[in-house]
Amino acid sequence: MGAYDKCYLEDAMFSMGEMVEYAVLDCGVEMGEFLSLFCICGIAGLIESGHPKYLAGKSGAEIAADVFLKTGFEETFSRPGERFKQGKFFWCGWIMAFAQWKTGFSFERIIRAVPAAELERLYYVLHEASEEKFVDILLEIDAAELRDRRITRLQMYRKRLGLTQKQLSIDSGVSLRSIQMYEQGNKDINKAHADSVIKLAYVLKCDVVDLLESGEAYN
C-alpha cells in the first residue's frame, strides 16, 4: 500500500485523471512525453509520498501546470476545455494513481512496465473492469521484465544510472562486498538494514520498495 491513507485515494485518482487529460487534450502534449516530464520534475515523487498539496489541494490542470513550469514548458498552458464524459486519457491517469497506491511502485516503474501506448490500448480492454485487474497485469509485466533481464532490481537501477558497483559503494556508504552479494543474489536485500537500503535508493534516485525483490533472486 502507498504512503497515504485510502481516504485520499479517490481525490488523487481524479486529480491525476484530470491532469493527464488536460495535458494531452488541452495542451496538445503527447501522453508519453508528459508522463516523462511528470516523473522528471519531482511531482510524481511528491504524490507517491502523500504530499497533501498534490493529493487534494490542486486540480488536475493545476498539477499539470506545475509540471510544465518545473520543466520549462510553461508556454504550453491552455484553458481547460469542457468535457461531458471522462475518456481514455482520464482513465490512464486515474488507473496509474490507483496502481501506484496499491503496489507502492514509483510512477516511473509503472510507466516503464506499461508505457503510454500500451496504457492507451489497455483502456479499451479494462476501463469497465475492476482497477485490481490492471494491477494484476502490471505485477505480471513487472515480474516478467525482471525475469527476462536476469538481474536484481538493485543492478537494474545501478546500470540505468551508469554507475559501477564501486562508485555506488562510494556514493552510498554501503560496502562494495554487500552490493556485490545483493546483486548476485547471495545476500537478501529484503533483509538488509533499512539504513543501507535507504542510502542505496537515495543514490539510485528511486524508492526503497523499488530495490526489494519479490521472492526470487535473479542471477
N, CA and C atoms as a LAMMPS dump frame, in Angstrom:
ITEM: TIMESTEP
0
ITEM: NUMBER OF ATOMS
657
ITEM: BOX BOUNDS ff ff ff
-5.0000000000000000e+02 5.0000000000000000e+02
-5.0000000000000000e+02 5.0000000000000000e+02
-5.0000000000000000e+02 5.0000000000000000e+02
ITEM: ATOMS id mol type element x y z
1 1 1 N 0.845 -1.192 0
2 1 2 C 0 0 0
3 1 3 C 0.877 1.237 0
4 2 1 N 0.381 2.317 -0.564
5 2 2 C 1.145 3.54 -0.701
6 2 3 C 1.338 4.287 0.602
7 3 1 N 1.922 5.487 0.463
8 3 2 C 2.333 6.252 1.631
9 3 3 C 1.196 7.059 2.236
10 4 1 N 0.022 7.065 1.615
11 4 2 C -1.059 7.881 2.157
12 4 3 C -2.318 7.055 2.39
13 5 1 N -3.195 7.59 3.245
14 5 2 C -4.406 6.884 3.645
15 5 3 C -5.374 6.717 2.48
16 6 1 N -6.132 5.632 2.514
17 6 2 C -7.065 5.324 1.429
18 6 3 C -8.116 6.415 1.247
19 7 1 N -8.399 7.17 2.298
20 7 2 C -9.428 8.208 2.191
21 7 3 C -9.043 9.293 1.175
22 8 1 N -7.739 9.401 0.852
23 8 2 C -7.283 10.379 -0.136
24 8 3 C -7.191 9.794 -1.541
25 9 1 N -7.387 8.494 -1.659
26 9 2 C -7.127 7.822 -2.925
27 9 3 C -8.02 8.325 -4.052
28 10 1 N -9.31 8.455 -3.802
29 10 2 C -10.209 8.877 -4.874
30 10 3 C -9.86 10.276 -5.373
31 11 1 N -9.507 11.178 -4.446
32 11 2 C -9.088 12.52 -4.853
33 11 3 C -7.838 12.457 -5.728
34 12 1 N -6.876 11.626 -5.319
35 12 2 C -5.637 11.501 -6.078
36 12 3 C -5.903 10.93 -7.462
37 13 1 N -6.762 9.93 -7.536
38 13 2 C -7.092 9.318 -8.827
39 13 3 C -7.779 10.318 -9.746
40 14 1 N -8.718 11.079 -9.196
41 14 2 C -9.443 12.051 -10.014
42 14 3 C -8.502 13.151 -10.494
43 15 1 N -7.641 13.643 -9.609
44 15 2 C -6.709 14.711 -9.985
45 15 3 C -5.745 14.256 -11.068
46 16 1 N -5.241 13.022 -10.947
47 16 2 C -4.321 12.529 -11.966
48 16 3 C -5.03 12.271 -13.283
49 17 1 N -6.286 11.836 -13.21
50 17 2 C -7.053 11.685 -14.436
51 17 3 C -7.218 13.013 -15.148
52 18 1 N -7.603 14.03 -14.396
53 18 2 C -7.74 15.376 -14.955
54 18 3 C -6.406 15.898 -15.484
55 19 1 N -5.334 15.628 -14.76
56 19 2 C -4.009 16.105 -15.136
57 19 3 C -3.604 15.59 -16.514
58 20 1 N -3.711 14.284 -16.705
59 20 2 C -3.313 13.693 -17.988
60 20 3 C -4.229 14.172 -19.107
61 21 1 N -5.525 14.198 -18.841
62 21 2 C -6.497 14.624 -19.844
63 21 3 C -6.232 16.074 -20.281
64 22 1 N -5.981 16.947 -19.32
65 22 2 C -5.698 18.358 -19.623
66 22 3 C -4.417 18.482 -20.442
67 23 1 N -3.359 17.793 -20.029
68 23 2 C -2.072 17.9 -20.716
69 23 3 C -2.171 17.454 -22.17
70 24 1 N -2.909 16.367 -22.408
71 24 2 C -2.985 15.811 -23.76
72 24 3 C -4.006 16.556 -24.619
73 25 1 N -5.237 16.706 -24.11
74 25 2 C -6.313 17.256 -24.927
75 25 3 C -6.306 18.77 -25.016
76 26 1 N -5.942 19.453 -23.943
77 26 2 C -5.978 20.912 -23.947
78 26 3 C -4.638 21.547 -24.306
79 27 1 N -3.546 20.889 -23.923
80 27 2 C -2.219 21.468 -24.171
81 27 3 C -1.504 20.821 -25.361
82 28 1 N -2.062 19.714 -25.857
83 28 2 C -1.501 19.088 -27.05
84 28 3 C -0.177 18.387 -26.842
85 29 1 N 0.111 17.95 -25.618
86 29 2 C 1.354 17.237 -25.317
87 29 3 C 1.098 15.737 -25.41
88 30 1 N 1.959 15.03 -26.097
89 30 2 C 1.822 13.575 -26.211
90 30 3 C 1.911 12.947 -24.813
91 31 1 N 1.08 11.953 -24.542
92 31 2 C 0.978 11.442 -23.174
93 31 3 C 2.303 10.892 -22.658
94 32 1 N 3.016 10.144 -23.49
95 32 2 C 4.295 9.6 -23.042
96 32 3 C 5.278 10.676 -22.658
97 33 1 N 5.314 11.751 -23.447
98 33 2 C 6.203 12.873 -23.14
99 33 3 C 5.794 13.539 -21.831
100 34 1 N 4.49 13.746 -21.657
101 34 2 C 4.047 14.398 -20.431
102 34 3 C 4.37 13.553 -19.206
103 35 1 N 4.142 12.251 -19.286
104 35 2 C 4.413 11.39 -18.134
105 35 3 C 5.897 11.385 -17.793
106 36 1 N 6.746 11.501 -18.804
107 36 2 C 8.187 11.62 -18.535
108 36 3 C 8.487 12.908 -17.776
109 37 1 N 7.889 14.003 -18.219
110 37 2 C 8.077 15.281 -17.524
111 37 3 C 7.564 15.195 -16.087
112 38 1 N 6.433 14.549 -15.916
113 38 2 C 5.802 14.365 -14.605
114 38 3 C 6.761 13.677 -13.634
115 39 1 N 7.478 12.653 -14.126
116 39 2 C 8.432 11.947 -13.265
117 39 3 C 9.705 12.749 -13.05
118 40 1 N 10.205 13.367 -14.118
119 40 2 C 11.473 14.096 -14.046
120 40 3 C 11.406 15.279 -13.09
121 41 1 N 10.279 15.998 -13.095
122 41 2 C 10.204 17.251 -12.324
123 41 3 C 10.06 17.032 -10.82
124 42 1 N 9.771 15.808 -10.404
125 42 2 C 9.675 15.523 -8.972
126 42 3 C 8.263 15.496 -8.416
127 43 1 N 7.271 15.95 -9.186
128 43 2 C 5.898 15.961 -8.681
129 43 3 C 5.371 14.539 -8.501
130 44 1 N 5.787 13.636 -9.372
131 44 2 C 5.394 12.232 -9.212
132 44 3 C 5.812 11.723 -7.832
133 45 1 N 7.035 12.049 -7.434
134 45 2 C 7.531 11.616 -6.132
135 45 3 C 6.756 12.218 -4.977
136 46 1 N 6.295 13.46 -5.146
137 46 2 C 5.51 14.097 -4.081
138 46 3 C 4.164 13.395 -3.908
139 47 1 N 3.557 12.994 -5.007
140 47 2 C 2.292 12.25 -4.914
141 47 3 C 2.539 10.889 -4.288
142 48 1 N 3.602 10.235 -4.693
143 48 2 C 3.939 8.921 -4.13
144 48 3 C 4.116 8.992 -2.618
145 49 1 N 4.675 10.09 -2.139
146 49 2 C 4.948 10.232 -0.703
147 49 3 C 3.773 10.816 0.073
148 50 1 N 2.671 11.109 -0.633
149 50 2 C 1.466 11.581 0.049
150 50 3 C 1.443 13.055 0.357
151 51 1 N 2.09 13.873 -0.463
152 51 2 C 2.097 15.321 -0.229
153 51 3 C 0.672 15.853 -0.369
154 52 1 N 0.114 16.477 0.672
155 52 2 C -1.302 16.891 0.641
156 52 3 C -1.642 17.886 -0.463
157 53 1 N -0.699 18.737 -0.838
158 53 2 C -0.975 19.725 -1.882
159 53 3 C -1.324 19.053 -3.201
160 54 1 N -0.676 17.92 -3.465
161 54 2 C -0.905 17.239 -4.734
162 54 3 C -1.907 16.098 -4.637
163 55 1 N -2.275 15.713 -3.428
164 55 2 C -3.322 14.698 -3.275
165 55 3 C -4.704 15.321 -3.382
166 56 1 N -4.889 16.464 -2.751
167 56 2 C -6.237 17.038 -2.699
168 56 3 C -6.264 18.552 -2.81
169 57 1 N -5.111 19.198 -2.843
170 57 2 C -5.087 20.653 -2.805
171 57 3 C -5.082 21.344 -4.149
172 58 1 N -4.892 20.597 -5.24
173 58 2 C -4.828 21.193 -6.57
174 58 3 C -5.69 20.402 -7.545
175 59 1 N -6.215 21.097 -8.546
176 59 2 C -6.924 20.403 -9.619
177 59 3 C -5.912 19.727 -10.531
178 60 1 N -6.407 18.839 -11.392
179 60 2 C -5.51 18.176 -12.328
180 60 3 C -4.814 19.154 -13.253
181 61 1 N -5.547 20.177 -13.714
182 61 2 C -4.95 21.18 -14.593
183 61 3 C -3.86 21.961 -13.862
184 62 1 N -4.077 22.236 -12.589
185 62 2 C -3.07 22.963 -11.805
186 62 3 C -1.816 22.118 -11.599
187 63 1 N -1.991 20.82 -11.408
188 63 2 C -0.826 19.938 -11.259
189 63 3 C -0.05 19.89 -12.567
190 64 1 N -0.775 19.748 -13.684
191 64 2 C -0.107 19.742 -14.994
192 64 3 C 0.648 21.046 -15.217
193 65 1 N 0.038 22.171 -14.831
194 65 2 C 0.698 23.467 -14.972
195 65 3 C 1.992 23.506 -14.164
196 66 1 N 1.978 22.926 -12.966
197 66 2 C 3.195 22.87 -12.156
198 66 3 C 4.271 22.034 -12.857
199 67 1 N 3.852 20.928 -13.484
200 67 2 C 4.801 20.097 -14.233
201 67 3 C 5.445 20.911 -15.343
202 68 1 N 4.637 21.649 -16.093
203 68 2 C 5.166 22.448 -17.193
204 68 3 C 6.095 23.552 -16.691
205 69 1 N 5.726 24.193 -15.583
206 69 2 C 6.574 25.25 -15.023
207 69 3 C 7.928 24.709 -14.589
208 70 1 N 7.909 23.563 -13.929
209 70 2 C 9.147 22.991 -13.396
210 70 3 C 10.063 22.453 -14.483
211 71 1 N 9.499 22.183 -15.662
212 71 2 C 10.308 21.603 -16.745
213 71 3 C 10.505 22.577 -17.904
214 72 1 N 10.103 23.837 -17.715
215 72 2 C 10.347 24.853 -18.729
216 72 3 C 9.411 24.818 -19.917
217 73 1 N 8.217 24.25 -19.724
218 73 2 C 7.253 24.159 -20.812
219 73 3 C 6.031 25.033 -20.541
220 74 1 N 6.218 26.142 -19.842
221 74 2 C 5.065 26.945 -19.442
222 74 3 C 4.291 27.534 -20.625
223 75 1 N 4.938 27.582 -21.804
224 75 2 C 4.243 28.124 -22.974
225 75 3 C 3.135 27.189 -23.465
226 76 1 N 3.074 25.987 -22.934
227 76 2 C 2.041 25.032 -23.363
228 76 3 C 0.73 25.223 -22.616
229 77 1 N 0.686 26.132 -21.641
230 77 2 C -0.547 26.338 -20.88
231 77 3 C -1.716 26.639 -21.811
232 78 1 N -2.881 26.146 -21.446
233 78 2 C -4.093 26.402 -22.221
234 78 3 C -5.277 26.392 -21.268
235 79 1 N -6.377 26.977 -21.695
236 79 2 C -7.582 26.967 -20.875
237 79 3 C -8.187 25.554 -20.878
238 80 1 N -8.53 25.005 -19.697
239 80 2 C -9.149 23.671 -19.669
240 80 3 C -10.454 23.652 -20.463
241 81 1 N -10.607 22.643 -21.302
242 81 2 C -11.81 22.521 -22.102
243 81 3 C -12.959 21.911 -21.315
244 82 1 N -14.159 22.073 -21.84
245 82 2 C -15.341 21.476 -21.217
246 82 3 C -15.55 20.078 -21.791
247 83 1 N -15.678 19.115 -20.893
248 83 2 C -15.901 17.739 -21.325
249 83 3 C -17.093 17.161 -20.564
250 84 1 N -17.893 16.414 -21.294
251 84 2 C -19.112 15.891 -20.692
252 84 3 C -18.965 14.443 -20.227
253 85 1 N -17.856 13.823 -20.577
254 85 2 C -17.577 12.487 -20.055
255 85 3 C -16.067 12.29 -19.989
256 86 1 N -15.666 11.355 -19.166
257 86 2 C -14.247 11.091 -18.959
258 86 3 C -13.796 10.016 -19.944
259 87 1 N -12.777 10.322 -20.728
260 87 2 C -12.314 9.414 -21.765
261 87 3 C -11.064 8.648 -21.394
262 88 1 N -10.377 8.18 -22.432
263 88 2 C -9.25 7.27 -22.195
264 88 3 C -8.083 7.941 -21.478
265 89 1 N -7.835 9.215 -21.745
266 89 2 C -6.689 9.848 -21.095
267 89 3 C -6.961 10.078 -19.605
268 90 1 N -8.227 10.387 -19.285
269 90 2 C -8.594 10.48 -17.87
270 90 3 C -8.37 9.135 -17.207
271 91 1 N -8.82 8.064 -17.858
272 91 2 C -8.665 6.721 -17.28
273 91 3 C -7.196 6.39 -17.061
274 92 1 N -6.323 6.771 -17.991
275 92 2 C -4.902 6.45 -17.865
276 92 3 C -4.315 7.061 -16.591
277 93 1 N -4.628 8.33 -16.335
278 93 2 C -4.149 8.951 -15.1
279 93 3 C -4.797 8.34 -13.873
280 94 1 N -6.095 8.097 -13.964
281 94 2 C -6.873 7.504 -12.877
282 94 3 C -6.301 6.148 -12.458
283 95 1 N -6.073 5.279 -13.435
284 95 2 C -5.631 3.918 -13.124
285 95 3 C -4.184 3.896 -12.638
286 96 1 N -3.354 4.814 -13.144
287 96 2 C -1.976 4.886 -12.656
288 96 3 C -1.934 5.282 -11.186
289 97 1 N -2.794 6.219 -10.808
290 97 2 C -2.833 6.638 -9.402
291 97 3 C -3.239 5.475 -8.507
292 98 1 N -4.238 4.709 -8.948
293 98 2 C -4.666 3.558 -8.149
294 98 3 C -3.546 2.525 -8.046
295 99 1 N -2.911 2.22 -9.176
296 99 2 C -1.86 1.199 -9.185
297 99 3 C -0.684 1.611 -8.313
298 100 1 N -0.339 2.898 -8.348
299 100 2 C 0.777 3.357 -7.524
300 100 3 C 0.457 3.199 -6.047
301 101 1 N -0.754 3.582 -5.662
302 101 2 C -1.155 3.459 -4.264
303 101 3 C -1.207 1.987 -3.844
304 102 1 N -1.749 1.154 -4.707
305 102 2 C -1.938 -0.257 -4.37
306 102 3 C -0.621 -1.013 -4.253
307 103 1 N 0.3 -0.762 -5.183
308 103 2 C 1.544 -1.539 -5.22
309 103 3 C 2.692 -0.886 -4.458
310 104 1 N 2.651 0.452 -4.314
311 104 2 C 3.789 1.146 -3.736
312 104 3 C 4.906 1.379 -4.739
313 105 1 N 4.721 0.953 -6.016
314 105 2 C 5.721 1.197 -7.052
315 105 3 C 5.804 2.703 -7.328
316 106 1 N 6.948 3.145 -7.788
317 106 2 C 7.049 4.525 -8.252
318 106 3 C 6.307 4.648 -9.582
319 107 1 N 5.895 5.875 -9.914
320 107 2 C 5.258 6.078 -11.215
321 107 3 C 6.224 5.748 -12.345
322 108 1 N 7.492 6.026 -12.14
323 108 2 C 8.487 5.712 -13.167
324 108 3 C 8.519 4.215 -13.452
325 109 1 N 8.44 3.428 -12.401
326 109 2 C 8.457 1.971 -12.569
327 109 3 C 7.189 1.492 -13.281
328 110 1 N 6.06 2.084 -12.944
329 110 2 C 4.798 1.718 -13.592
330 110 3 C 4.845 2.053 -15.079
331 111 1 N 5.35 3.249 -15.406
332 111 2 C 5.402 3.681 -16.796
333 111 3 C 6.395 2.837 -17.588
334 112 1 N 7.465 2.414 -16.955
335 112 2 C 8.423 1.551 -17.641
336 112 3 C 7.786 0.204 -17.979
337 113 1 N 6.995 -0.325 -17.056
338 113 2 C 6.337 -1.616 -17.298
339 113 3 C 5.197 -1.482 -18.303
340 114 1 N 4.427 -0.396 -18.18
341 114 2 C 3.27 -0.184 -19.071
342 114 3 C 3.411 1.209 -19.687
343 115 1 N 4.139 1.331 -20.804
344 115 2 C 4.333 2.643 -21.445
345 115 3 C 3.014 3.242 -21.929
346 116 1 N 3.065 4.506 -22.294
347 116 2 C 1.854 5.252 -22.644
348 116 3 C 1.025 4.566 -23.723
349 117 1 N 1.668 4.092 -24.777
350 117 2 C 0.927 3.464 -25.878
351 117 3 C 0.188 2.212 -25.405
352 118 1 N 0.84 1.436 -24.542
353 118 2 C 0.198 0.233 -24.013
354 118 3 C -0.912 0.592 -23.04
355 119 1 N -0.715 1.659 -22.277
356 119 2 C -1.741 2.115 -21.348
357 119 3 C -3.003 2.521 -22.114
358 120 1 N -2.82 3.233 -23.223
359 120 2 C -3.966 3.606 -24.057
360 120 3 C -4.682 2.368 -24.581
361 121 1 N -3.918 1.38 -25.025
362 121 2 C -4.53 0.155 -25.548
363 121 3 C -5.332 -0.57 -24.476
364 122 1 N -4.798 -0.587 -23.266
365 122 2 C -5.481 -1.287 -22.181
366 122 3 C -6.792 -0.613 -21.789
367 123 1 N -6.915 0.67 -22.075
368 123 2 C -8.169 1.362 -21.783
369 123 3 C -9.343 0.638 -22.416
370 124 1 N -9.205 0.243 -23.668
371 124 2 C -10.309 -0.383 -24.391
372 124 3 C -10.649 -1.764 -23.827
373 125 1 N -9.688 -2.365 -23.142
374 125 2 C -9.892 -3.696 -22.571
375 125 3 C -10.382 -3.619 -21.13
376 126 1 N -9.894 -2.627 -20.396
377 126 2 C -10.063 -2.639 -18.942
378 126 3 C -10.888 -1.5 -18.349
379 127 1 N -11.309 -0.518 -19.137
380 127 2 C -11.894 0.663 -18.498
381 127 3 C -13.215 0.37 -17.785
382 128 1 N -13.848 -0.744 -18.104
383 128 2 C -15.066 -1.115 -17.39
384 128 3 C -14.814 -2.218 -16.357
385 129 1 N -13.566 -2.65 -16.243
386 129 2 C -13.203 -3.709 -15.289
387 129 3 C -12.762 -3.096 -13.963
388 130 1 N -12.579 -3.946 -12.981
389 130 2 C -12.071 -3.511 -11.687
390 130 3 C -10.65 -2.976 -11.829
391 131 1 N -10.313 -1.965 -11.032
392 131 2 C -8.947 -1.434 -11.04
393 131 3 C -7.933 -2.515 -10.686
394 132 1 N -8.369 -3.489 -9.898
395 132 2 C -7.475 -4.571 -9.488
396 132 3 C -6.963 -5.367 -10.69
397 133 1 N -7.749 -5.428 -11.751
398 133 2 C -7.337 -6.181 -12.946
399 133 3 C -6.103 -5.551 -13.564
400 134 1 N -6.079 -4.22 -13.617
401 134 2 C -4.897 -3.544 -14.147
402 134 3 C -3.687 -3.823 -13.253
403 135 1 N -3.888 -3.796 -11.953
404 135 2 C -2.782 -4.07 -11.031
405 135 3 C -2.227 -5.47 -11.263
406 136 1 N -3.101 -6.448 -11.482
407 136 2 C -2.647 -7.821 -11.759
408 136 3 C -1.764 -7.857 -13.008
409 137 1 N -2.18 -7.143 -14.05
410 137 2 C -1.407 -7.106 -15.291
411 137 3 C -0.066 -6.414 -15.06
412 138 1 N -0.092 -5.304 -14.33
413 138 2 C 1.14 -4.573 -14.023
414 138 3 C 2.139 -5.459 -13.286
415 139 1 N 1.679 -6.168 -12.278
416 139 2 C 2.565 -7.031 -11.496
417 139 3 C 3.147 -8.143 -12.354
418 140 1 N 2.342 -8.666 -13.246
419 140 2 C 2.813 -9.742 -14.128
420 140 3 C 3.882 -9.227 -15.086
421 141 1 N 3.655 -8.056 -15.673
422 141 2 C 4.632 -7.474 -16.601
423 141 3 C 5.915 -7.125 -15.871
424 142 1 N 5.789 -6.524 -14.696
425 142 2 C 6.954 -6.114 -13.916
426 142 3 C 7.817 -7.324 -13.559
427 143 1 N 7.168 -8.403 -13.125
428 143 2 C 7.916 -9.613 -12.762
429 143 3 C 8.587 -10.23 -13.986
430 144 1 N 7.875 -10.237 -15.115
431 144 2 C 8.431 -10.821 -16.334
432 144 3 C 9.629 -10.024 -16.831
433 145 1 N 9.55 -8.695 -16.705
434 145 2 C 10.656 -7.837 -17.141
435 145 3 C 11.926 -8.161 -16.362
436 146 1 N 11.785 -8.312 -15.068
437 146 2 C 12.946 -8.626 -14.236
438 146 3 C 13.46 -10.036 -14.516
439 147 1 N 12.545 -10.958 -14.734
440 147 2 C 12.917 -12.34 -15.009
441 147 3 C 13.684 -12.429 -16.316
442 148 1 N 13.197 -11.709 -17.329
443 148 2 C 13.848 -11.74 -18.639
444 148 3 C 15.241 -11.141 -18.586
445 149 1 N 15.396 -10.12 -17.772
446 149 2 C 16.7 -9.462 -17.688
447 149 3 C 17.688 -10.254 -16.837
448 150 1 N 17.188 -11.141 -16.015
449 150 2 C 18.037 -11.961 -15.154
450 150 3 C 18.93 -11.114 -14.266
451 151 1 N 18.396 -10.047 -13.76
452 151 2 C 19.175 -9.21 -12.859
453 151 3 C 18.315 -8.834 -11.656
454 152 1 N 18.971 -8.424 -10.607
455 152 2 C 18.238 -7.93 -9.447
456 152 3 C 17.795 -6.505 -9.718
457 153 1 N 16.849 -6.038 -8.93
458 153 2 C 16.4 -4.657 -9.077
459 153 3 C 17.53 -3.679 -8.769
460 154 1 N 18.356 -4.017 -7.794
461 154 2 C 19.483 -3.147 -7.457
462 154 3 C 20.389 -2.968 -8.667
463 155 1 N 20.704 -4.069 -9.345
464 155 2 C 21.569 -3.99 -10.513
465 155 3 C 20.903 -3.206 -11.64
466 156 1 N 19.607 -3.406 -11.817
467 156 2 C 18.877 -2.713 -12.873
468 156 3 C 18.945 -1.196 -12.673
469 157 1 N 18.683 -0.743 -11.438
470 157 2 C 18.706 0.702 -11.169
471 157 3 C 20.13 1.249 -11.229
472 158 1 N 21.112 0.474 -10.791
473 158 2 C 22.501 0.934 -10.856
474 158 3 C 22.929 1.113 -12.307
475 159 1 N 22.623 0.145 -13.151
476 159 2 C 23.03 0.223 -14.556
477 159 3 C 22.294 1.335 -15.289
478 160 1 N 21.065 1.588 -14.886
479 160 2 C 20.3 2.654 -15.532
480 160 3 C 20.992 3.998 -15.371
481 161 1 N 21.691 4.202 -14.23
482 161 2 C 22.403 5.457 -13.984
483 161 3 C 23.867 5.398 -14.429
484 162 1 N 24.28 4.238 -14.949
485 162 2 C 25.646 4.115 -15.432
486 162 3 C 26.695 4.081 -14.337
487 163 1 N 26.304 3.59 -13.158
488 163 2 C 27.245 3.532 -12.039
489 163 3 C 27.898 2.158 -11.949
490 164 1 N 29.177 2.13 -11.604
491 164 2 C 29.822 0.86 -11.278
492 164 3 C 29.457 0.482 -9.85
493 165 1 N 29.674 -0.757 -9.505
494 165 2 C 29.423 -1.19 -8.127
495 165 3 C 30.295 -0.387 -7.156
496 166 1 N 31.537 -0.144 -7.55
497 166 2 C 32.452 0.604 -6.682
498 166 3 C 31.958 2.03 -6.474
499 167 1 N 31.486 2.676 -7.557
500 167 2 C 31.009 4.047 -7.423
501 167 3 C 29.769 4.114 -6.555
502 168 1 N 28.877 3.129 -6.717
503 168 2 C 27.679 3.088 -5.882
504 168 3 C 28.052 2.913 -4.415
505 169 1 N 29.062 2.102 -4.162
506 169 2 C 29.529 1.9 -2.787
507 169 3 C 30.067 3.198 -2.197
508 170 1 N 30.867 3.923 -2.979
509 170 2 C 31.441 5.185 -2.506
510 170 3 C 30.347 6.209 -2.229
511 171 1 N 29.406 6.324 -3.172
512 171 2 C 28.368 7.344 -3.058
513 171 3 C 27.357 7.044 -1.946
514 172 1 N 27.108 5.758 -1.697
515 172 2 C 26.076 5.38 -0.723
516 172 3 C 26.624 5.082 0.664
517 173 1 N 27.917 4.714 0.724
518 173 2 C 28.473 4.304 2.008
519 173 3 C 28.19 2.858 2.358
520 174 1 N 27.55 2.131 1.446
521 174 2 C 27.302 0.697 1.641
522 174 3 C 28.51 -0.055 1.089
523 175 1 N 28.957 -1.07 1.791
524 175 2 C 30.186 -1.742 1.391
525 175 3 C 30.07 -2.37 0.005
526 176 1 N 31.177 -2.362 -0.72
527 176 2 C 31.218 -2.944 -2.056
528 176 3 C 30.847 -4.422 -2.006
529 177 1 N 31.321 -5.114 -0.998
530 177 2 C 31.026 -6.549 -0.886
531 177 3 C 29.531 -6.785 -0.723
532 178 1 N 28.871 -5.961 0.071
533 178 2 C 27.432 -6.123 0.256
534 178 3 C 26.688 -5.903 -1.051
535 179 1 N 27.07 -4.869 -1.774
536 179 2 C 26.432 -4.583 -3.057
537 179 3 C 26.62 -5.752 -4.012
538 180 1 N 27.821 -6.295 -4.07
539 180 2 C 28.089 -7.442 -4.944
540 180 3 C 27.221 -8.644 -4.56
541 181 1 N 27.091 -8.887 -3.272
542 181 2 C 26.315 -10.037 -2.815
543 181 3 C 24.819 -9.836 -3.052
544 182 1 N 24.33 -8.599 -2.896
545 182 2 C 22.924 -8.319 -3.198
546 182 3 C 22.643 -8.57 -4.679
547 183 1 N 23.551 -8.111 -5.522
548 183 2 C 23.329 -8.239 -6.965
549 183 3 C 23.468 -9.684 -7.431
550 184 1 N 24.277 -10.464 -6.771
551 184 2 C 24.448 -11.863 -7.142
552 184 3 C 23.359 -12.758 -6.551
553 185 1 N 22.544 -12.186 -5.677
554 185 2 C 21.51 -12.976 -5.039
555 185 3 C 22.019 -13.829 -3.895
556 186 1 N 23.261 -13.596 -3.477
557 186 2 C 23.849 -14.367 -2.377
558 186 3 C 23.506 -13.779 -1.018
559 187 1 N 22.939 -12.588 -1.035
560 187 2 C 22.524 -11.919 0.184
561 187 3 C 21.182 -11.256 -0.1
562 188 1 N 20.211 -11.448 0.781
563 188 2 C 18.844 -10.985 0.543
564 188 3 C 18.701 -9.512 0.906
565 189 1 N 18.507 -8.676 -0.103
566 189 2 C 18.36 -7.244 0.15
567 189 3 C 17.094 -6.942 0.937
568 190 1 N 16.095 -7.833 0.847
569 190 2 C 14.861 -7.637 1.612
570 190 3 C 15.113 -7.688 3.121
571 191 1 N 16.22 -8.316 3.517
572 191 2 C 16.552 -8.452 4.933
573 191 3 C 17.696 -7.514 5.341
574 192 1 N 18.07 -6.64 4.421
575 192 2 C 19.16 -5.708 4.712
576 192 3 C 18.72 -4.677 5.746
577 193 1 N 19.698 -4.061 6.4
578 193 2 C 19.395 -2.985 7.34
579 193 3 C 18.712 -1.858 6.58
580 194 1 N 17.647 -1.337 7.143
581 194 2 C 16.857 -0.307 6.46
582 194 3 C 17.712 0.881 6.044
583 195 1 N 18.665 1.262 6.881
584 195 2 C 19.504 2.416 6.578
585 195 3 C 20.319 2.195 5.305
586 196 1 N 20.772 0.972 5.088
587 196 2 C 21.551 0.661 3.888
588 196 3 C 20.698 0.783 2.633
589 197 1 N 19.483 0.257 2.705
590 197 2 C 18.605 0.305 1.526
591 197 3 C 18.185 1.744 1.233
592 198 1 N 17.947 2.512 2.275
593 198 2 C 17.588 3.925 2.096
594 198 3 C 18.728 4.677 1.406
595 199 1 N 19.966 4.417 1.826
596 199 2 C 21.12 5.083 1.209
597 199 3 C 21.274 4.691 -0.255
598 200 1 N 21.072 3.414 -0.555
599 200 2 C 21.168 2.957 -1.94
600 200 3 C 20.077 3.594 -2.795
601 201 1 N 18.857 3.61 -2.263
602 201 2 C 17.736 4.188 -3.013
603 201 3 C 17.969 5.676 -3.283
604 202 1 N 18.542 6.368 -2.32
605 202 2 C 18.805 7.806 -2.493
606 202 3 C 19.773 8.04 -3.653
607 203 1 N 20.84 7.274 -3.678
608 203 2 C 21.829 7.434 -4.755
609 203 3 C 21.241 7.026 -6.101
610 204 1 N 20.407 5.993 -6.099
611 204 2 C 19.851 5.462 -7.35
612 204 3 C 18.585 6.185 -7.786
613 205 1 N 18.176 7.193 -7.009
614 205 2 C 17.022 8.043 -7.366
615 205 3 C 15.752 7.211 -7.568
616 206 1 N 15.497 6.329 -6.619
617 206 2 C 14.294 5.51 -6.683
618 206 3 C 13.748 5.347 -5.27
619 207 1 N 12.614 4.69 -5.136
620 207 2 C 12.049 4.412 -3.826
621 207 3 C 12.666 3.143 -3.256
622 208 1 N 12.665 3.027 -1.939
623 208 2 C 13.188 1.825 -1.278
624 208 3 C 12.512 0.568 -1.807
625 209 1 N 11.186 0.632 -1.973
626 209 2 C 10.448 -0.547 -2.416
627 209 3 C 10.885 -1.006 -3.797
628 210 1 N 11.424 -0.093 -4.623
629 210 2 C 11.867 -0.471 -5.959
630 210 3 C 13.073 -1.385 -5.936
631 211 1 N 13.819 -1.395 -4.841
632 211 2 C 15.02 -2.234 -4.742
633 211 3 C 14.746 -3.597 -4.132
634 212 1 N 13.544 -3.781 -3.579
635 212 2 C 13.232 -5.044 -2.918
636 212 3 C 12.812 -6.095 -3.939
637 213 1 N 13.224 -7.319 -3.697
638 213 2 C 12.88 -8.419 -4.598
639 213 3 C 11.539 -9.029 -4.217
640 214 1 N 10.901 -9.658 -5.186
641 214 2 C 9.558 -10.222 -4.96
642 214 3 C 9.611 -11.703 -4.633
643 215 1 N 10.686 -12.117 -3.975
644 215 2 C 10.748 -13.503 -3.526
645 215 3 C 11.642 -14.375 -4.375
646 216 1 N 12.31 -13.782 -5.377
647 216 2 C 13.153 -14.557 -6.267
648 216 3 C 14.404 -13.76 -6.582
649 217 1 N 15.561 -14.389 -6.488
650 217 2 C 16.805 -13.725 -6.834
651 217 3 C 17.087 -13.984 -8.31
652 218 1 N 17.661 -12.988 -8.99
653 218 2 C 17.917 -13.092 -10.412
654 218 3 C 19.42 -13.096 -10.635
655 219 1 N 19.945 -14.218 -11.033
656 219 2 C 21.375 -14.353 -11.205
657 219 3 C 21.771 -14.136 -12.662
